[in-house]
Amino acid sequence: MRLPANGRRWLETACRTAAFAIVALLLARSLRSGKSDTPSEGRTVGISDMAHITKENVRGPLHFALSGTPTQTERAWQKAIREAGSEISWNGQLTPIAIATRPIGSPLGGHVVSVAAPQQARLLLRDDISIIDSLHTPNGVAALLISVRGGSVRAVVGSDSAFAALSDPPGIRRVLVLGKAGWETKFLVTALEEAGWTLDARIPVAPNVVVNQGAATIDTAQYAAVIALDESAATRARDISAFVRSGGGLVLGPYAARSEAFAGLRISSPRSIPENLDTEDSVSHSTAHFGALQLPPDAVPIERNRDGVSVAAMRVAFGRVIQIGYTETWRWRLQGSAAGKSEHGDWWTRILSQAVFTNRSTSTHALADPAPYADLIDIAGPAVPALRSRAPLTSQSGQVFWILLLLALLVTEWASRRLRGAR
């Protein structure tokens, strides 16, 4: 039965409209698929499949399902596959972890190890031989001072790890001590020499009488750091300022800090300096008196005690300034506990080592892998959802169906027009 002319025109219009709609829909889905963060095509593979991928010269998008962070070699292999023309992506429950080391500027050597990991993570720190310590990262970071001088150190969280090479710092130059003849200067020099530091000193012993030991000039070629204990150092303040600004370190005692000669170097101007003239039977680092430091925005606290910041550091040009608030630290050594002698020496060594600049020289012991998770993201991008199946519209069978339907609509419209004599 032949349709009326009006019915044919309605049929032709419907076929034409449906054909345009299918073309527009296919085009839109194609563009959306190209911009999607979720891979909709390709193969899901594992690290163990990379040998087959390379041998068979497999092309096309590859999605890696990871159960652990790939090693350096495996990531380099992934990068080579990507540069050969294959688009790669990944997913998996991996732990972001990074590690950094800094040699300690001390005759005893050692390193400061800093680790970044997820908050509340429990990590193990180990060297080439055994476990060194276990740490928690309540705020996502942790730091530990270790006495290991060489080799490498590895931070492990679950099945993921990062490691860094350790290197001995270069030879530490001499340290200059400036202070009046007295208990503080005497026992400071003794403690540092016992710890292995090589010292020079400038000690006024009477009016116009100064005991000098060491070089006449204060520069970074001669000294690693200067310790200015009191106002007797003010006469060398200009030389010390030039020394610090060219890369030297300065430890500034409370009596020296209140001198206006050090106004350009001090972190905080002491309002009052407490004296340890009490009659306590025991004086230690934890109970000692100090003048709390008021920190400017560019200073950082190094040590806090019950009443505030007791030690702080600040960068001045190329050098470092560390200011201490404690007075008469010699009392820790003589009036403290049985461990007072070692406590006094260890404390001064720790403070001084943070003022001494050390280069982070590269060790050839091992190839460091300090941030494997970040390197994976650099190679393959951030994690994406697992590879999903192709949608019916964009799958191969779905595309064939819609193309055949499109052709059927176009042929129907053409046949209808021809049967009623239209072109």
C-alpha positions in Angstrom: 0.0 0.0 0.0 1.5 3.3 -1.1 1.6 6.1 1.4 0.0 9.5 0.6 2.4 12.2 -0.5 2.2 14.0 2.8 2.9 10.8 4.7 6.0 10.2 2.5 7.3 13.7 3.3 6.8 13.1 7.0 8.7 9.8 6.7 11.6 11.4 4.8 11.8 14.2 7.4 11.9 11.8 10.2 14.6 9.7 8.6 16.7 12.8 7.8 16.3 14.1 11.4 17.2 10.8 12.9 20.3 10.5 10.7 21.5 13.9 11.7 20.9 13.1 15.4 22.9 9.9 15.1 25.8 11.7 13.5 25.8 14.4 16.2 25.6 11.8 19.0 28.5 9.8 17.6 30.6 13.0 17.3 29.8 14.1 20.8 30.6 10.7 22.3 33.9 10.7 20.4 35.0 14.1 21.7 33.9 13.2 25.3 35.9 10.0 25.2 39.0 11.8 24.0 38.8 14.2 27.0 37.9 11.7 29.7 40.3 11.1 32.6 39.2 7.5 32.7 40.7 5.3 30.0 38.0 3.7 28.0 40.2 1.7 25.6 43.4 -0.2 25.8 44.8 -3.2 27.7 45.1 -3.7 31.4 48.6 -5.1 32.2 50.9 -5.6 35.1 54.6 -4.9 35.6 55.4 -8.5 34.8 53.9 -8.0 31.3 56.4 -5.4 30.2 58.8 -8.0 28.8 56.0 -9.4 26.6 55.0 -5.8 25.6 58.5 -5.0 24.5 59.2 -8.3 22.8 55.9 -8.3 20.8 56.1 -4.6 20.1 52.6 -4.1 21.5 51.1 -0.7 20.6 48.1 1.3 21.9 47.0 2.5 25.4 48.3 0.5 28.3 46.9 0.6 31.8 49.1 -0.7 34.6 47.3 -2.3 37.6 49.9 -1.8 40.4 50.2 -3.5 43.8 53.3 -1.6 44.8 55.4 1.3 43.6 57.6 0.2 40.6 61.3 0.1 41.1 63.7 2.5 39.3 64.3 0.0 36.6 60.6 -0.7 36.1 59.8 3.0 35.9 62.5 3.5 33.4 61.0 0.7 31.4 57.6 2.3 31.6 59.0 5.6 30.4 60.6 3.8 27.4 57.3 2.2 26.5 55.6 5.6 26.6 58.3 7.3 24.5 57.9 4.4 22.0 54.4 5.7 21.3 52.1 3.9 23.8 49.9 6.0 26.1 50.2 4.6 29.7 48.1 5.1 32.8 47.9 3.3 36.2 45.9 2.7 39.3 46.7 1.1 42.6 46.8 1.7 46.4 50.4 3.1 46.6 52.0 5.0 49.5 53.4 8.4 48.6 56.8 8.6 50.4 60.0 10.7 50.0 63.3 10.9 51.8 66.1 13.5 52.0 69.4 13.5 53.9 71.7 16.2 55.0 75.2 15.6 56.4 75.8 17.0 59.9 78.6 19.6 60.1 80.3 17.9 63.0 83.6 16.0 63.6 81.4 13.1 64.7 79.7 13.0 61.3 76.2 11.6 60.8 73.2 12.8 58.9 69.8 14.3 59.5 67.2 12.2 57.7 63.8 13.8 56.8 60.9 11.7 55.6 57.6 12.7 54.1 54.7 10.1 54.2 51.0 10.0 54.8 49.8 11.3 58.1 49.9 8.8 61.0 52.0 6.5 58.9 54.3 4.1 60.7 57.6 3.8 58.9 60.9 1.9 59.3 64.2 3.5 58.8 67.0 1.1 57.8 70.5 1.2 56.4 72.4 -1.4 54.4 72.7 -3.7 57.4 69.6 -3.5 59.6 66.8 -1.5 61.0 67.9 1.8 62.5 64.6 3.0 64.1 60.8 3.2 63.6 59.0 6.5 63.3 55.5 7.9 63.1 54.5 10.8 60.9 51.7 12.5 62.8 51.8 15.6 60.6 53.1 13.8 57.4 56.8 14.5 58.1 59.4 13.1 60.5 63.1 13.8 61.0 65.8 11.8 62.8 69.5 12.3 63.5 71.5 9.2 62.7 75.2 8.4 63.2 75.6 6.4 60.0 78.4 7.9 57.9 78.1 6.2 54.6 76.1 3.8 52.5 72.4 4.5 52.1 69.3 4.8 54.2 65.8 3.5 53.3 62.4 4.6 54.6 59.8 1.8 54.4 56.0 2.1 54.7 54.2 -1.2 54.1 55.4 -2.5 50.7 56.6 0.9 49.4 60.0 2.5 50.1 62.3 5.3 49.2 66.0 5.5 49.7 68.8 8.1 49.6 72.6 7.8 49.5 74.6 9.0 52.5 77.9 10.7 52.1 80.5 12.0 54.5 80.7 15.8 54.8 83.8 17.6 53.7 86.4 18.3 56.3 85.1 20.8 58.9 87.2 24.0 59.2 88.1 25.5 62.5 85.7 27.3 64.8 86.5 30.6 66.5 85.4 31.2 70.1 85.1 34.8 71.3 84.4 35.3 75.0 85.7 36.7 78.3 87.8 34.6 80.5 85.4 32.8 82.7 83.6 29.5 83.4 81.4 29.7 80.3 84.2 30.2 77.9 86.5 27.7 79.6 84.1 24.8 79.7 82.7 25.6 76.2 86.2 25.2 74.7 86.8 22.1 76.7 83.5 20.5 75.6 84.0 21.2 72.0 87.6 20.0 71.9 86.5 16.8 73.6 83.9 16.3 70.8 86.7 16.7 68.2 86.3 20.3 67.1 89.4 22.2 66.1 89.2 25.6 67.9 90.8 29.0 67.8 90.0 31.6 70.6 90.2 35.3 71.4 89.8 35.7 75.1 90.3 39.1 77.0 91.9 38.3 80.3 92.6 41.8 81.5 92.1 45.4 80.3 94.1 45.7 77.0 95.3 42.1 77.4 93.9 39.6 74.9 94.9 36.0 74.4 94.7 35.3 70.7 95.0 31.8 69.2 94.5 31.4 65.4 94.2 33.6 62.3 94.1 37.3 62.5 91.3 37.6 59.9 87.8 36.1 60.2 86.8 34.6 56.8 85.2 31.5 55.4 88.6 30.2 54.1 89.8 29.9 57.7 86.6 29.2 59.8 83.4 27.3 59.5 81.7 29.2 62.3 82.2 31.8 65.0 80.8 31.6 68.6 80.3 35.0 70.1 79.5 34.5 73.8 79.4 38.0 75.2 80.0 41.7 74.5 83.8 41.2 74.2 83.1 40.0 70.7 81.6 43.4 69.8 85.0 44.7 68.6 85.0 42.1 65.8 81.3 42.6 64.9 82.1 44.2 61.5 84.3 41.3 60.5 81.8 38.8 61.8 79.0 40.4 59.8 81.0 40.2 56.6 81.9 36.6 57.5 78.3 35.6 58.0 77.0 37.3 54.8 79.6 35.5 52.8 78.5 32.1 54.0 79.8 31.6 57.5 77.9 30.5 60.6 77.4 32.4 63.8 76.3 31.2 67.2 75.3 34.3 69.3 75.0 34.1 73.0 72.6 36.2 75.0 75.2 38.7 76.3 76.6 39.3 72.8 73.1 39.6 71.4 72.2 42.6 73.6 75.2 44.5 72.2 74.2 47.1 69.5 77.2 46.0 67.5 75.2 42.8 66.6 71.9 44.6 65.9 72.1 43.6 62.2 72.7 39.9 63.0 70.7 39.1 66.2 67.4 37.4 66.0 66.0 38.8 69.2 67.1 41.6 71.5 67.1 40.1 75.0 64.9 42.2 77.3 66.4 40.6 80.4 69.1 37.9 80.9 68.4 35.6 83.8 71.3 34.5 86.0 71.5 30.9 87.3 72.4 32.1 90.7 69.9 29.9 92.5 70.8 27.3 95.1 69.4 24.3 93.3 71.3 21.1 93.9 70.9 20.1 90.2 71.0 22.2 87.1 70.4 20.6 83.7 69.5 21.5 80.2 65.8 20.8 80.9 65.7 23.0 84.1 68.1 25.8 83.1 67.1 29.4 83.0 67.0 31.2 79.7 65.7 34.4 78.1 62.8 33.6 75.8 63.4 34.8 72.2 60.9 36.9 70.2 61.1 35.6 66.7 60.7 37.8 63.5 58.9 36.3 60.5 62.1 35.1 58.9 63.4 33.1 61.9 62.6 29.5 62.8 62.6 28.0 66.3 65.2 25.2 66.9 64.4 24.5 70.5 61.5 25.2 72.8 61.4 25.0 76.5 58.8 25.5 79.2 58.7 29.3 78.9 59.1 29.8 75.1 61.7 29.6 72.3 65.2 29.1 73.8 67.2 28.6 70.5 66.4 30.0 67.1 68.0 30.3 63.6 67.9 32.8 60.8 69.4 33.1 57.4 71.4 36.3 56.8 72.5 36.6 53.2 74.5 33.4 52.5 75.2 32.6 56.1 73.3 31.3 59.2 72.8 32.8 62.6 71.8 30.8 65.6 70.9 32.7 68.8 70.7 31.0 72.1 68.8 32.2 75.2 70.6 30.1 77.8 73.2 31.6 80.2 75.9 29.8 82.1 75.6 26.5 80.4 78.7 25.4 82.2 76.5 24.7 85.2 75.0 21.7 83.3 78.4 20.2 83.3 79.5 20.8 86.9 76.2 21.0 88.8 74.1 18.7 86.8 73.5 15.0 86.9 76.1 12.3 86.3 75.4 12.7 82.6 75.8 16.5 82.8 79.3 16.4 81.1 78.1 14.6 78.0 74.8 16.5 78.0 76.7 19.8 77.9 79.1 18.7 75.1 76.4 17.1 73.0 74.1 20.1 73.2 76.8 22.5 72.1 77.9 20.2 69.3 74.3 19.9 68.1 73.8 23.7 68.1 77.1 24.4 66.4 76.6 21.8 63.7 73.5 23.6 62.6 75.4 26.8 62.0 78.1 25.1 60.0 77.4 24.9 56.3 78.0 21.5 54.6 77.7 20.6 50.9 75.4 17.7 49.9 77.9 15.9 47.9 76.8 13.0 45.7 77.7 9.5 46.7 78.5 6.8 44.2 77.5 4.0 46.7 74.1 3.6 45.3 71.6 5.2 42.9 69.3 7.2 45.1 65.6 6.9 44.7 64.3 9.5 47.1 60.8 10.1 45.7 59.6 7.0 43.7 55.9 7.9 43.9 56.5 11.4 42.5 58.7 9.9 39.7 55.9 7.6 38.8 53.4 10.5 38.4 56.0 12.3 36.3 56.2 9.4 33.9 52.6 8.1 33.8 50.5 10.9 35.4 48.3 10.7 38.5 46.3 7.5 39.2 43.1 7.0 37.3 40.2 4.6 37.9 40.6 1.1 36.7 40.2 0.5 33.0 36.5 0.3 32.3 34.7 -1.6 29.5 33.8 0.3 26.3 30.4 1.8 26.3 28.1 0.2 23.7 28.0 3.4 21.7 31.8 3.6 21.4 32.6 -0.1 21.3 33.3 -1.7 17.9 30.1 -3.6 17.7 28.1 -0.6 18.9 29.6 1.7 16.3 28.8 -0.8 13.5 25.1 -0.9 14.6 24.7 2.8 14.6 26.5 3.2 11.3 24.2 0.5 9.7 21.1 2.3 11.2 22.4 5.6 9.8 22.7 4.0 6.3 19.3 2.4 6.6 17.7 5.8 7.4 19.5 7.5 4.5 18.5 4.7 2.0 14.9 4.8 3.2 14.7 8.6 2.7 16.3 8.3 -0.7 14.0 5.5 -1.9 10.9 7.3 -0.7 11.9 10.4 -2.6 12.6 8.4 -5.8 9.3 6.6 -5.6 7.3 9.8 -5.5 9.4 11.3 -8.3 11.4 13.8 -6.2 15.1 14.2 -6.5 
